[in-house]
Amino acid sequence: MFAVWAVYGPDNQPVWYTLQPGNWTAYNRLSGPVYRTTGPYVGGRYSDGPPVVERQAGTATLTFTDPVTGTLQFSLDNASGTKAPCVP
């Protein structure tokens, strides 16, 4: 499984996070490192924008309560918390 989400950072710029690779620690629980990825505009050329940079920003656990609903617990850089429900 691969989880991805976008939020706005403290500078009001979009930030993309991915939970990968995750490990199933229970039949309904995925835990693993979270990476923050930045780079050039998708419609631009890689040579015209900033380089693609990926770094580990923290960890997260996604716990499913049923096949389509879950809770995300995270610790990223200087933020931590819980988001529920997470629905695709």
C-alpha positions as CSV (number, residue, x, y, z in Angstrom):
1,M,0.0,0.0,0.0
2,F,1.1,3.5,-0.7
3,A,-0.5,6.5,1.0
4,V,-0.1,10.1,-0.2
5,W,-1.5,13.4,1.0
6,A,-1.0,17.1,0.4
7,V,-1.3,19.9,2.9
8,Y,-0.2,23.5,3.1
9,G,2.9,24.3,5.1
10,P,3.5,27.3,7.5
11,D,4.6,29.3,4.4
12,N,1.2,28.6,2.7
13,Q,3.0,26.5,0.0
14,P,1.7,23.0,-0.8
15,V,3.6,20.0,0.7
16,W,3.3,16.4,-0.4
17,Y,3.8,13.5,2.0
18,T,4.0,9.8,1.2
19,L,3.8,6.8,3.6
20,Q,6.1,4.3,2.0
21,P,7.1,1.6,2.4
22,G,4.6,0.7,5.1
23,N,4.6,-2.5,7.2
24,W,1.3,-4.2,8.2
25,T,1.6,-4.4,12.0
26,A,-1.9,-5.8,12.3
27,Y,-4.6,-6.9,9.8
28,N,-5.9,-3.3,9.7
29,R,-2.8,-1.2,10.6
30,L,-0.1,0.1,8.3
31,S,2.9,1.9,9.9
32,G,6.0,3.3,8.4
33,P,8.2,6.2,7.4
34,V,6.8,9.3,5.9
35,Y,8.7,11.2,3.1
36,R,8.4,14.8,2.1
37,T,9.0,15.4,-1.6
38,T,9.5,18.7,-3.4
39,G,10.5,19.5,-6.9
40,P,9.6,21.4,-10.1
41,Y,6.2,22.1,-11.4
42,V,4.7,19.1,-13.1
43,G,4.2,20.9,-16.4
44,G,7.7,22.3,-16.5
45,R,11.1,20.8,-17.4
46,Y,13.2,19.4,-14.7
47,S,16.1,21.5,-15.9
48,D,14.1,24.7,-15.4
49,G,13.0,24.2,-11.8
50,P,14.4,23.1,-8.4
51,P,15.7,19.6,-8.1
52,V,13.6,16.8,-6.8
53,V,14.3,16.4,-3.1
54,E,13.0,13.6,-1.0
55,R,13.7,13.3,2.7
56,Q,12.2,11.4,5.6
57,A,10.0,13.8,7.6
58,G,8.7,11.4,10.2
59,T,6.4,8.4,10.7
60,A,2.7,7.6,10.5
61,T,0.2,4.9,11.2
62,L,-3.0,4.3,9.2
63,T,-5.5,2.2,11.1
64,F,-8.6,1.1,9.2
65,T,-11.9,0.7,11.0
66,D,-13.7,-0.8,8.0
67,P,-12.8,-1.3,4.3
68,V,-13.1,2.4,3.4
69,T,-12.5,4.4,6.6
70,G,-9.5,4.9,8.8
71,T,-7.5,7.1,11.2
72,L,-4.2,8.6,10.5
73,Q,-1.7,9.2,13.3
74,F,1.4,11.1,12.4
75,S,4.6,12.7,13.6
76,L,6.1,15.0,11.0
77,D,8.9,17.5,11.4
78,N,7.4,19.8,14.1
79,A,3.8,18.6,13.9
80,S,2.0,15.6,15.2
81,G,-1.6,14.6,15.5
82,T,-4.5,12.4,14.4
83,K,-6.9,12.8,11.5
84,A,-10.1,10.8,11.5
85,P,-11.9,9.7,9.6
86,C,-9.7,9.3,6.5
87,V,-11.9,8.3,3.6
88,P,-10.6,7.7,0.1
